[in-house]
């Protein structure tokens, strides 16, 4: 992984039940973390107790979904049977 402590952070976030998705992304940020929590207090607790203790995490930006119009679960794609 790219920077010191990155693998540890990724492993810790992936182990949390409230983490619905963790994407390594391009652009101005390194990762996009999707949480499903009870309320805003739970977001604040997650940031304070799970995210901020990692010195490898130097910046966060929090965006909230105010309303969800559609959400689709991922679909597993079977590997091709022709060997490619």
Backbone torsions as a table, in degrees:
resi	resn	phi	psi	omega
1	UNK	NA	165.3	-168.4
2	UNK	-70.0	-46.6	-174.6
3	UNK	-125.8	162.3	-176.4
4	UNK	-62.3	126.8	179.0
5	UNK	89.7	-4.5	-176.8
6	UNK	-62.1	-46.4	-178.8
7	UNK	-61.6	-38.7	179.1
8	UNK	-64.0	-42.5	178.9
9	UNK	-64.5	-47.4	-179.9
10	UNK	-59.0	-46.8	179.3
11	UNK	-60.8	-43.3	-179.0
12	UNK	-64.8	-43.7	-179.8
13	UNK	-66.8	-42.2	-178.9
14	UNK	-64.9	-25.4	-179.3
15	UNK	-79.8	-11.1	-176.4
16	UNK	-84.4	132.7	-177.2
17	UNK	-67.4	-25.4	-178.9
18	UNK	-80.2	-8.4	177.9
19	UNK	-84.6	113.2	-179.6
20	UNK	-86.2	-31.8	-179.0
21	UNK	-157.9	147.4	173.0
22	UNK	-137.5	114.6	-176.5
23	UNK	-114.1	133.0	169.4
24	UNK	-84.5	119.7	-169.6
25	UNK	-122.2	165.1	174.8
26	UNK	-92.4	170.7	176.8
27	UNK	98.4	-154.8	-173.1
28	UNK	-72.7	-14.1	179.8
29	UNK	-117.9	159.2	179.8
30	UNK	-91.9	-38.0	-175.2
31	UNK	-137.4	151.4	171.9
32	UNK	-118.9	118.4	-176.7
33	UNK	-110.4	125.0	178.8
34	UNK	-108.8	122.4	-179.6
35	UNK	-110.4	152.4	168.1
36	UNK	-126.0	107.3	-177.9
37	UNK	-132.0	168.4	-174.0
38	UNK	-65.9	-45.6	-173.7
39	UNK	-162.4	-176.7	-178.1
40	UNK	-63.7	-33.5	177.2
41	UNK	-62.0	-37.3	178.8
42	UNK	-67.3	-34.2	175.2
43	UNK	-64.6	-47.2	179.2
44	UNK	-59.9	-42.9	178.0
45	UNK	-63.5	-42.2	179.5
46	UNK	-61.5	-46.0	179.1
47	UNK	-61.4	-46.0	-176.6
48	UNK	-69.9	-39.7	-172.5
49	UNK	-95.1	-28.1	-174.7
50	UNK	-108.8	-45.8	-173.0
51	UNK	-83.9	-55.8	-171.6
52	UNK	-64.6	-27.1	177.1
53	UNK	-63.1	-19.5	179.3
54	UNK	-81.3	117.8	177.7
55	UNK	-67.5	-19.8	177.8
56	UNK	-70.4	-19.8	177.2
57	UNK	-90.0	109.4	-175.1
58	UNK	-104.0	-12.6	-177.2
59	UNK	-157.0	141.0	172.6
60	UNK	-132.3	154.2	172.0
61	UNK	-137.8	127.5	-175.6
62	UNK	-109.7	128.4	178.2
63	UNK	-125.8	134.0	-178.0
64	UNK	-110.9	139.7	171.5
65	UNK	-83.0	119.1	179.4
66	UNK	-81.1	-31.7	179.2
67	UNK	-154.7	139.6	177.9
68	UNK	-109.0	121.0	179.8
69	UNK	-89.9	-29.3	177.5
70	UNK	-156.7	140.0	175.1
71	UNK	-145.0	125.7	-176.6
72	UNK	-118.8	134.4	176.3
73	UNK	-71.5	150.2	179.0
74	UNK	-62.9	148.9	179.3
75	UNK	-110.3	125.7	178.0
76	UNK	-74.1	133.4	178.6
77	UNK	-107.1	121.6	-179.0
78	UNK	-69.7	145.4	176.2
79	UNK	-64.0	152.3	179.8
80	UNK	-66.9	140.0	-177.6
81	UNK	-85.2	-6.6	-178.1
82	UNK	-89.9	10.4	175.2
83	UNK	87.2	-2.2	-179.9
84	UNK	-96.2	NA	NA
